[in-house]
Amino acid sequence: MVKRSKNLLDENALAQEQGKLDWLRHFSTLIAARLRNDPFTEESAVCFLEEVKKTILEHFPDGERAYALIYDRRFKRILHRRGIFLPYISPMDETKLT
C-alpha cells in the first residue's frame, strides 16, 4: 500500500510539472506573437520583457539561467527582426541574472 501511495505522489508531481511546462510553452508562444505584432518602442519592449521575465520566474524561481539561455534570446531575436536592438543577457554573467 505504501508503494502505491508513493507512485501516486510521483504521478501527481509529474502532472504538476507537466502542467507548469505546458503553461510556459503556451505563455511563451503568446509573448512571441505579441512581440511580432504589437507596436513597441525600445523602452516599451524593455518594460514588457521585464514583466515577462518576472512572470516566468514566479512560476520557475530557479529558472534565471534557463530564461537567459532560451527565452531572453528568443524574445530579443524577434525584436531584432523588427529593428529593436536590445542586448542579450549573458548566462555567464551572474550579476545580470538577478
PEDAMO-V510462 format. One record per residue. N is the residue number from 1. BURIAL is 1 if it has 16 or more other C-alpha atoms within 10 Angstrom, else 0. D_CENTER is the distance of its C-alpha to the mean C-alpha in Angstrom with 1 decimal. Layout:
BEGIN
{{N | BURIAL | D_CENTER} {N | BURIAL | D_CENTER}}
END
This chain:
BEGIN
{{1 | 0 | 39.2} {2 | 0 | 37.0} {3 | 0 | 35.5} {4 | 0 | 34.7} {5 | 0 | 33.0} {6 | 0 | 30.9} {7 | 0 | 29.9} {8 | 0 | 28.9} {9 | 0 | 26.7} {10 | 0 | 25.1} {11 | 0 | 24.6} {12 | 0 | 23.2} {13 | 0 | 20.7} {14 | 0 | 19.7} {15 | 0 | 19.5} {16 | 0 | 17.3} {17 | 0 | 14.8} {18 | 0 | 15.1} {19 | 0 | 14.5} {20 | 0 | 11.2} {21 | 0 | 10.1} {22 | 0 | 11.8} {23 | 0 | 10.1} {24 | 1 | 6.5} {25 | 0 | 8.5} {26 | 0 | 10.4} {27 | 0 | 8.0} {28 | 1 | 6.3} {29 | 0 | 10.1} {30 | 0 | 11.2} {31 | 1 | 9.3} {32 | 1 | 10.7} {33 | 0 | 14.0} {34 | 0 | 14.2} {35 | 1 | 13.7} {36 | 0 | 16.4} {37 | 0 | 18.8} {38 | 0 | 18.7} {39 | 0 | 20.9} {40 | 1 | 19.2} {41 | 0 | 21.0} {42 | 0 | 19.6} {43 | 0 | 19.7} {44 | 0 | 18.1} {45 | 1 | 15.2} {46 | 0 | 14.7} {47 | 0 | 14.9} {48 | 0 | 12.6} {49 | 1 | 9.7} {50 | 0 | 10.7} {51 | 0 | 10.5} {52 | 1 | 7.0} {53 | 1 | 6.0} {54 | 0 | 8.7} {55 | 0 | 7.8} {56 | 1 | 4.7} {57 | 0 | 7.1} {58 | 0 | 9.9} {59 | 0 | 9.1} {60 | 0 | 8.4} {61 | 0 | 10.8} {62 | 0 | 11.5} {63 | 0 | 8.1} {64 | 1 | 8.8} {65 | 1 | 10.3} {66 | 0 | 7.9} {67 | 1 | 5.3} {68 | 1 | 8.6} {69 | 1 | 9.9} {70 | 0 | 7.6} {71 | 1 | 5.2} {72 | 1 | 7.6} {73 | 1 | 10.3} {74 | 0 | 9.6} {75 | 1 | 9.3} {76 | 1 | 12.2} {77 | 1 | 14.2} {78 | 1 | 14.4} {79 | 1 | 15.7} {80 | 0 | 18.0} {81 | 0 | 19.6} {82 | 0 | 20.4} {83 | 0 | 22.0} {84 | 1 | 19.5} {85 | 0 | 19.2} {86 | 1 | 16.7} {87 | 0 | 16.8} {88 | 0 | 14.2} {89 | 1 | 13.2} {90 | 0 | 15.3} {91 | 1 | 14.0} {92 | 0 | 17.7} {93 | 0 | 18.1} {94 | 0 | 17.3} {95 | 0 | 18.6} {96 | 0 | 15.8} {97 | 0 | 13.1} {98 | 0 | 14.4}}
END
